[in-house]
Amino acid sequence: MLVTKGEDDQPPRGYGKTDVSLGETVTLSKPGRTPTLRFMTPPSRVAVVTGAARGLGREFAITLAGLGHHVCGWDVDDQTETMALAGEKYLPLEVDVTDPAAVQAAADLVVKEFGGWHIVVNNAGIYPPIAFEETTVDDWRLIMRVNLEGPFLVTQAALPHLRAAGWGRIVNIVSAVVFLGPPELVAYTASKAGLVGFTRALANAVGADGITVNAISPGLTSTETAARTTGAGGGFDRVRAMQAVPRTERPADLASTLRYVCDEGSGFLTGQTLNVDGGSALH
Ligand SMILES: NC(=O)c1ccc[n+]([C@@H]2O[C@H](COP(=O)([O-])OP(=O)(O)OC[C@H]3O[C@@H](n4cnc5c(N)ncnc54)[C@H](O)[C@@H]3O)[C@@H](O)[C@H]2O)c1
């Protein structure tokens, strides 16, 4: 939306305006003449965040809703709490991202409800710590299905709509484990490294369509699941000791990176993995 402020709306301000807000276009005239200020509000986009019932996914959903976007959360769990925090535009859907039919039905519903689709945050994931020798083929397949096949299915369902819009942001949530390789997370690390490869190759496949694909790589972050699993038994302390920033990562630490990769001005940023881990992996 472009709003042009009339000459009578503002006193002459001359050069040196410093309080320009996001998306605002300012045309400054020569001193002594009234400047014309043009404000461009970033468009409201339609976003899907998977795994939005809690943890990082909830944080991402709230972040995008806070930018004025229409956000639809997909999760196998109840999303009442996310809905309360993300506001009235938030649409929770019960979707298992490993189920192709459920993903397609949810994709159709998003487009029917909002008239399009622009942002995908592939966040749903599982990270059970299991010793490599004890990892069964079922464990391995489940981790690959949720963490790698899920993003494949969701992205494939989204892509025709992002292409139709001529603008899109696909954001894959990976993990700093791809740089660190913790021994108790071999299957998980393999799945997230696969998602990094997916990010790079897909960026090349869709770059000409105005769609970017990036990965955000959190370090060990204080979600309920992490506190119960990887962070338990001194896990948070061990990781904190490896970081340049000596405190435990919080979901809110990832919000600004999500805003950055989804920004209207970030169309030239693609195929990248942005590591946000307090400096535990200086890759
Ligand atoms: N918390 C961390 O320390 C950390 C660090 C690095 C990366 N990550 C990644 O960030 C993401 C979120 O982690 P989190 O700690 O917030 O986890 P979490 O367990 O708190 O949240 C994950 C959400 O995904 C949902 N989910 C699981 N399987 C699903 C499926 N098949 N379909 C739909 N939804 C499903 C769960 O119900 C849950 O709400 C994951 O991909 C994880 O690998 C987390």
The ligand as a Gaussian input file, in Angstrom:
#p B3LYP/6-31G(d) Opt

LIG

0 1
 N       15.247000     -26.424000      20.795000
 C       16.467000     -26.607000      20.329000
 O       17.448000     -26.677000      21.086000
 C       16.696000     -26.688000      18.849000
 C       17.990000     -26.469000      18.373000
 C       18.231000     -26.532000      17.013000
 C       17.192000     -26.821000      16.146000
 N       15.945000     -27.029000      16.624000
 C       14.892000     -27.343000      15.680000
 O       13.866000     -26.389000      15.834000
 C       12.614000     -26.994000      15.577000
 C       11.693000     -26.787000      16.775000
 O       12.328000     -27.301000      17.933000
 P       11.611000     -27.131000      19.359000
 O       12.636000     -27.289000      20.382000
 O       10.764000     -25.923000      19.340000
 O       10.705000     -28.447000      19.368000
 P        9.283000     -28.682000      20.069000
 O        9.203000     -30.135000      20.328000
 O        9.073000     -27.752000      21.173000
 O        8.261000     -28.284000      18.916000
 C        8.164000     -29.049000      17.755000
 C        6.728000     -29.002000      17.289000
 O        6.642000     -29.811000      16.096000
 C        5.455000     -30.566000      16.189000
 N        5.566000     -31.769000      15.350000
 C        6.341000     -32.856000      15.578000
 N        6.130000     -33.758000      14.619000
 C        5.211000     -33.236000      13.765000
 C        4.579000     -33.691000      12.585000
 N        4.831000     -34.909000      12.079000
 N        3.700000     -32.879000      11.964000
 C        3.410000     -31.670000      12.476000
 N        3.956000     -31.177000      13.597000
 C        4.847000     -31.965000      14.241000
 C        5.318000     -30.929000      17.664000
 O        4.003000     -31.291000      18.007000
 C        5.759000     -29.622000      18.315000
 O        4.693000     -28.744000      18.550000
 C       12.891000     -28.460000      15.260000
 O       12.990000     -28.640000      13.874000
 C       14.242000     -28.686000      15.903000
 O       14.955000     -29.726000      15.286000
 C       15.679000     -26.963000      17.961000

